[in-house]
Amino acid sequence: QRRVHGDFMIKKGTKYLAQLVRKCKFVDFFVQDIEALGEIEGVSDIIEKGITNEELQIAPYIYVYIPSLEIAKRILERSVLIKSLNIVFGEGKSLEEDKKATNREELMKYLSGGSIAFKVDSSNKSGHEASYKEVITDFMKEFDMGGMEVNLKNPKHSLKLVEIYKPENTKETLKGYFAVEVMESPSAHAKYSLSERPYLGPTSTDHQLAYLMANQGLIKPGTLVYDPFCGTCGILLICAHFGGVCWGSDLDIRVLKGMGVARVSDKMESKIENGDVFTNYDFYHLPRPDILRMDFTQPSMKAVELFDVVICDPPYGIRAASKKFGKRSKKDPKLDISEEEKKASVPATVQHRDMYKDVLENAARYVRMDGRLVILFPTCPKWEPEKNILPKHACFQLMRDSKNNLTGGVVRHMLTYKKVVSYKDYS
């Protein structure tokens, strides 16, 4: 359960110190993610302008400005990158400066009795609470906390001593904070991790990445969502968790129906005999999406600007080949198709060379005005320059480019577009 420390009144526009998750492969996305979370809650200027993700990897703390405790709770529940929210009472370049800057009267009024525990965080330097025993004792004496109960397992108030060291010099501090933890992340997203999911495909989207994409899509109850490359519906699963009304389509009927390509996870084999695209929804008690077997480059749906969001991870040829319906060349080798697959009438597919051009063109047909398009796009300095040009379309304005560094110099971009021109006007 989410833990909220202290019984206190939150003033309008509270300034929280957000502690970021360090051990996450998507920390590069934090600034864009918190901006999207603010947009979902109607909070503008949730963080100061000009802060970069590179800075936050050195000093994983940032001030966020949130109007109410309830909004703070909802943001923390959606974020996979925030570990906790804290109220700062002392700030300086060292813990000693933090102590001098702390207003004792305000601190004790906030704590208002009850049990306490100290947490220590020394960024860019190894250390733990035991090595700070004298510092903690000194803080308790300074603020006359000797009479307060110490409860390490379930304290009413968690006090934090934060020191951020220079990466190149672990003896010199950049910043220090003396804070009280208001709430910590419930980590509710963990239940959707691939290791816990019963039905998996060869390229199932990581659950944390799906959370980040859903945030960019501003998914909330009643949002109409469409994923044209849904596969095992890893992205749509998270959208359904947030209350989205989901549609999906995919070219590969085998993944949708569980015919050899996708599979039931080893952990769930004893509980689930056969799996398909709906297995995960039934397992998590979420409403099933409407699914079509369709080639998005040759859509069979009527062109109506209906959806609030088109959101997808296109098969751009790194983990899975990008394909579309088409007639193969006589030079292409014959496919070994089983009798079961023949009964399913699997049409021939060919390599798709202009995937992103078709994705944006058809998204323009289906996304409503002011709606969103969220896609993943890879670049690499080793590739030809034309392959590294971000996709553009006259109907869409690029809002955010979130960059995630992968191995081999490849950069994964999470691109968030806003529909600004009606497709009818564009046509």
VENDALIN-V702981 format. One record per backbone hydrogen bond with DSSP energy under -1.0 kcal/mol. NH is the residue of the N-H (numbers start at 1). CO is the residue of the C=O. E is the energy in kcal/mol with one decimal. If there is no record, write none. Layout:
# VENDALIN-V702981
nh;co;e
NH;CO;E
NH;CO;E
This chain:
# VENDALIN-V702981
nh;co;e
5;182;-2.9
14;66;-1.2
16;64;-2.7
17;86;-3.2
18;62;-3.2
19;84;-2.6
20;60;-2.5
21;81;-2.8
24;22;-2.1
27;24;-1.3
29;26;-2.1
30;27;-1.6
33;29;-2.2
34;30;-2.8
35;31;-1.7
36;32;-1.9
37;33;-2.4
38;34;-2.1
39;35;-2.0
40;36;-2.3
41;37;-1.7
43;38;-3.6
56;52;-1.4
57;53;-1.2
59;55;-2.5
61;59;-2.1
62;18;-1.8
64;16;-2.7
65;46;-2.6
66;14;-2.1
72;68;-2.0
73;69;-2.4
74;70;-2.1
75;71;-2.5
76;72;-2.2
77;73;-2.1
78;74;-1.4
79;75;-1.8
83;19;-3.3
84;19;-1.3
85;183;-2.7
86;17;-1.5
87;180;-2.7
89;178;-2.9
90;178;-1.8
92;176;-2.0
98;94;-2.1
99;95;-2.3
100;96;-1.8
101;97;-2.0
107;103;-2.3
108;104;-2.6
109;105;-2.0
110;106;-2.0
111;107;-2.5
112;108;-2.3
116;149;-2.8
117;157;-1.4
119;159;-3.1
121;161;-2.6
123;163;-1.9
125;122;-1.4
132;129;-1.2
133;130;-1.3
136;132;-2.8
137;133;-2.3
138;134;-2.4
139;135;-2.2
140;136;-2.3
141;137;-2.0
142;138;-2.5
143;139;-1.9
144;141;-1.2
145;140;-3.1
148;145;-2.0
151;116;-2.3
157;115;-1.7
159;117;-3.0
160;179;-3.5
161;119;-2.8
162;177;-2.7
163;121;-2.8
164;175;-2.9
165;123;-2.2
166;172;-2.4
172;169;-1.7
174;164;-4.0
175;164;-1.4
176;92;-2.7
177;162;-2.0
178;90;-2.9
179;160;-2.3
180;87;-2.5
181;158;-3.0
182;85;-2.5
183;85;-1.6
184;3;-1.2
185;83;-2.9
190;187;-1.5
192;189;-2.0
193;190;-1.8
196;193;-1.7
200;263;-3.0
204;201;-1.0
210;206;-2.2
211;207;-2.0
212;208;-2.1
213;209;-2.3
214;210;-2.5
215;211;-2.2
216;212;-1.9
217;213;-1.9
218;215;-1.5
219;214;-2.1
222;243;-2.5
223;220;-2.4
225;245;-2.7
226;309;-1.9
227;247;-1.9
230;249;-2.3
233;230;-3.0
237;233;-1.9
239;235;-1.9
240;236;-2.6
241;237;-1.6
242;238;-1.5
243;240;-1.5
244;239;-2.9
245;223;-3.3
247;225;-2.3
248;290;-2.5
249;227;-2.1
250;292;-1.5
256;252;-1.4
257;253;-2.3
259;254;-2.7
260;258;-1.0
263;200;-3.0
265;198;-3.3
271;268;-1.2
272;268;-2.8
277;256;-2.4
279;276;-1.7
282;278;-2.1
283;279;-2.2
284;280;-2.1
286;281;-2.8
290;246;-2.0
292;248;-2.2
294;250;-1.1
298;295;-1.7
304;302;-1.5
306;304;-2.1
306;366;-1.1
307;366;-2.2
308;224;-1.3
309;224;-1.9
310;372;-2.0
311;226;-2.1
312;374;-2.5
316;314;-1.8
317;320;-2.0
324;350;-2.0
326;348;-1.7
332;329;-1.2
337;335;-1.2
342;338;-2.0
343;339;-1.8
345;342;-1.6
350;324;-2.7
352;322;-2.8
358;354;-1.8
359;355;-2.2
360;356;-2.3
361;357;-1.9
362;358;-2.6
363;359;-2.1
364;360;-1.9
366;362;-1.1
367;363;-2.4
368;307;-2.8
370;419;-2.4
371;368;-2.0
372;308;-2.7
373;417;-1.8
374;310;-2.4
375;415;-2.0
377;413;-2.5
379;411;-2.1
383;380;-1.7
387;384;-1.7
388;385;-1.4
396;393;-1.4
397;418;-2.6
399;416;-3.4
400;416;-1.5
402;414;-2.3
404;412;-2.3
406;410;-3.1
410;407;-1.3
411;379;-3.0
412;404;-3.2
413;377;-3.1
414;402;-3.0
415;375;-2.7
416;400;-2.5
417;373;-3.0
418;397;-2.5
419;371;-2.5
420;395;-2.8
421;395;-1.5
426;422;-2.2
427;423;-2.9
